[in-house]
Amino acid sequence: MTKKLENMTQEERWAHFDKMREKEREDRQKRLEKLTDEQREAISQMKKACESIMSAYQEMYHPNWSDIVQLDDAMRNFNYQLNQERD
């Protein structure tokens, strides 16, 4: 029988949530493996383009901070959902 979250020690909670995050990552990876090579290439191209746009936008313009935060959040979610590391 597993312990309820509220009855776990801090270390047990950390281990529990680490295990949950790892399972989520593995599940995403399994779904990603079902993509075709063309789909993977399209994802890679889109990721590079978004990172380039974000960098250029920050340098060329003095954007509203909320615009940058929104774009950065979208990229973080994209990277998270596709198990991508930020370069």
N, C-alpha and C positions, 0 to 999 in steps of 0.2 A: 504494500500500500504506500503510495507516495504522500509526502507531507504537503499540507496546504501551504501556500505561499507565506501567509502570515506567521506560520509556525517554523519557518526556515531561518537559519542563521544568515547573516549578511553574505558569508562565503558561499553558502548553499544557494542563495538567491542569485548571486553572480554566476555561479556555475549553471544554474537553471536557465537564466536568460542567455548565457553564452551558447548553451546547447540549442535553445530555440532559434537564435540568430543563425547558427551554423546549419540547422535543418532548413530554414528559409532559403539560405544561400544555395544549398544543395538542390532544393526544389526548383529554384530559378535556373540553376545550371542545367538541370535535366530538360527544362522547357527550351532553353537556349540551344541545346544540342539538337533539337528538332528543326532548327532553322536551316534553310538552304545556304550554300556558299554565297549566293547572290544577295540574300537577305543580310547575312553577316557583313558583307562588303558594304552594303547600303548603310548599315548601322555605323560602321567604322567611318565612312565618308561623312555622314551626318554629324557624328561626334566631333570630328576634326573641324568641320565647317562651323559648328556652333562655338567651339572653343576659340577659333580664329576670329569670328565675329565679335565675341565678347571682349577679347583682348583689344581688337582694333577700336571698338566702340568706346572703351574706357580711355584709350589714348587720344582719339581724335576729338571726341566730344566730352563735354562735362555733363554726363547724363544725370538724371535724377537717381539718387541712390536706390530708390525703390525699384527702378527698372533693372538695375544691375542685380539687386537681391533676387528679384523674380526670375531673371534669366539664370542666375547661379543656382537657385533652388530647382529650377527645371532640369539643369544639367546634372545636379546631384541626384535627383530622382531617376533620371535617365541612366546614369552610371550605376546607381544602386540596383535598379530593376534588371539591368543587363550584366551585372557582376563585372563592371568595368572599373579599372583603376584610373584615377585621374593622373594625367601626365604632368 
